[in-house]
Amino acid sequence: MAKTSPGEFIRQVRAEGSKVVWPTRKETTSTAIFVGIMMVILSVFFLGIDSLFGAVMQWLLSLV
């Protein structure tokens, strides 16, 4: 495999960069809102699971 010169590398990077399709502001905003909502839902879910397991462990330890 032949080595690529720095100039050729820069040209290839620019060519590949021009193929990138960037999201619109609306897409970025809606995705960020969706991620925020999912983060809150999953946080509450895992808080509930953790609390449930904690209560079960306390109950089991009280039997000893």
Distance bins in CASP14 RR format, pairs under 12 A and 6 or more apart:
PFRMAT RR
TARGET T0000
AUTHOR 0000-0000-0000
RMODE 2
METHOD distances of the structure
MODEL  1
2 8 0 0 0 0 0 1 0 0 0 0 0
3 9 0 0 0 0 1 0 0 0 0 0 0
4 10 0 0 0 0 1 0 0 0 0 0 0
4 11 0 0 0 0 1 0 0 0 0 0 0
4 12 1 0 0 1 0 0 0 0 0 0 0
4 13 0 0 0 0 0 1 0 0 0 0 0
5 11 0 0 0 0 1 0 0 0 0 0 0
5 12 0 0 0 0 0 1 0 0 0 0 0
6 12 0 0 0 0 0 1 0 0 0 0 0
6 13 0 0 0 0 0 1 0 0 0 0 0
7 13 0 0 0 0 1 0 0 0 0 0 0
7 14 0 0 0 0 0 1 0 0 0 0 0
8 14 0 0 0 0 0 1 0 0 0 0 0
8 15 0 0 0 0 0 1 0 0 0 0 0
9 15 0 0 0 0 0 1 0 0 0 0 0
9 16 0 0 0 0 0 1 0 0 0 0 0
10 16 0 0 0 0 0 1 0 0 0 0 0
10 17 0 0 0 0 0 1 0 0 0 0 0
11 17 0 0 0 0 0 1 0 0 0 0 0
11 18 0 0 0 0 0 1 0 0 0 0 0
12 18 0 0 0 0 0 1 0 0 0 0 0
12 19 0 0 0 0 0 1 0 0 0 0 0
13 19 0 0 0 0 0 1 0 0 0 0 0
13 20 0 0 0 0 0 1 0 0 0 0 0
14 20 0 0 0 0 0 1 0 0 0 0 0
21 27 0 0 0 0 0 1 0 0 0 0 0
22 28 0 0 0 0 1 0 0 0 0 0 0
23 29 0 0 0 0 1 0 0 0 0 0 0
23 30 0 0 0 0 1 0 0 0 0 0 0
23 31 1 0 0 1 0 0 0 0 0 0 0
23 32 0 0 0 0 0 1 0 0 0 0 0
24 30 0 0 0 0 1 0 0 0 0 0 0
24 31 0 0 0 0 0 1 0 0 0 0 0
25 31 0 0 0 0 0 1 0 0 0 0 0
25 32 0 0 0 0 0 1 0 0 0 0 0
26 32 0 0 0 0 0 1 0 0 0 0 0
26 33 0 0 0 0 0 1 0 0 0 0 0
27 33 0 0 0 0 0 1 0 0 0 0 0
27 34 0 0 0 0 0 1 0 0 0 0 0
28 34 0 0 0 0 0 1 0 0 0 0 0
28 35 0 0 0 0 0 1 0 0 0 0 0
29 35 0 0 0 0 0 1 0 0 0 0 0
29 36 0 0 0 0 0 1 0 0 0 0 0
30 36 0 0 0 0 0 1 0 0 0 0 0
30 37 0 0 0 0 0 1 0 0 0 0 0
31 37 0 0 0 0 0 1 0 0 0 0 0
31 38 0 0 0 0 0 1 0 0 0 0 0
32 38 0 0 0 0 0 1 0 0 0 0 0
32 39 0 0 0 0 0 1 0 0 0 0 0
33 39 0 0 0 0 0 1 0 0 0 0 0
33 40 0 0 0 0 0 1 0 0 0 0 0
34 40 0 0 0 0 0 1 0 0 0 0 0
34 41 0 0 0 0 0 1 0 0 0 0 0
35 41 0 0 0 0 0 1 0 0 0 0 0
35 42 0 0 0 0 0 1 0 0 0 0 0
36 42 0 0 0 0 1 0 0 0 0 0 0
36 43 0 0 0 0 1 0 0 0 0 0 0
37 43 0 0 0 0 0 1 0 0 0 0 0
37 44 0 0 0 0 0 1 0 0 0 0 0
38 44 0 0 0 0 0 1 0 0 0 0 0
38 45 0 0 0 0 0 1 0 0 0 0 0
39 45 0 0 0 0 0 1 0 0 0 0 0
39 46 0 0 0 0 0 1 0 0 0 0 0
40 46 0 0 0 0 0 1 0 0 0 0 0
40 47 0 0 0 0 0 1 0 0 0 0 0
41 47 0 0 0 0 0 1 0 0 0 0 0
41 48 0 0 0 0 0 1 0 0 0 0 0
42 48 0 0 0 0 0 1 0 0 0 0 0
42 49 0 0 0 0 0 1 0 0 0 0 0
43 49 0 0 0 0 0 1 0 0 0 0 0
43 50 0 0 0 0 0 1 0 0 0 0 0
44 50 0 0 0 0 0 1 0 0 0 0 0
44 51 0 0 0 0 0 1 0 0 0 0 0
45 51 0 0 0 0 0 1 0 0 0 0 0
45 52 0 0 0 0 0 1 0 0 0 0 0
46 52 0 0 0 0 0 1 0 0 0 0 0
46 53 0 0 0 0 0 1 0 0 0 0 0
47 53 0 0 0 0 0 1 0 0 0 0 0
47 54 0 0 0 0 0 1 0 0 0 0 0
48 54 0 0 0 0 1 0 0 0 0 0 0
48 55 0 0 0 0 1 0 0 0 0 0 0
48 56 0 0 0 0 0 1 0 0 0 0 0
49 55 0 0 0 0 0 1 0 0 0 0 0
49 56 0 0 0 0 0 1 0 0 0 0 0
50 56 0 0 0 0 0 1 0 0 0 0 0
50 57 0 0 0 0 0 1 0 0 0 0 0
51 57 0 0 0 0 0 1 0 0 0 0 0
51 58 0 0 0 0 0 1 0 0 0 0 0
52 58 0 0 0 0 0 1 0 0 0 0 0
52 59 0 0 0 0 0 1 0 0 0 0 0
53 59 0 0 0 0 0 1 0 0 0 0 0
53 60 0 0 0 0 0 1 0 0 0 0 0
54 60 0 0 0 0 1 0 0 0 0 0 0
54 61 0 0 0 0 1 0 0 0 0 0 0
54 62 0 0 0 0 0 1 0 0 0 0 0
55 61 0 0 0 0 0 1 0 0 0 0 0
55 62 0 0 0 0 0 1 0 0 0 0 0
56 62 0 0 0 0 0 1 0 0 0 0 0
56 63 0 0 0 0 0 1 0 0 0 0 0
57 63 0 0 0 0 0 1 0 0 0 0 0
57 64 0 0 0 0 0 1 0 0 0 0 0
58 64 0 0 0 0 0 1 0 0 0 0 0
END
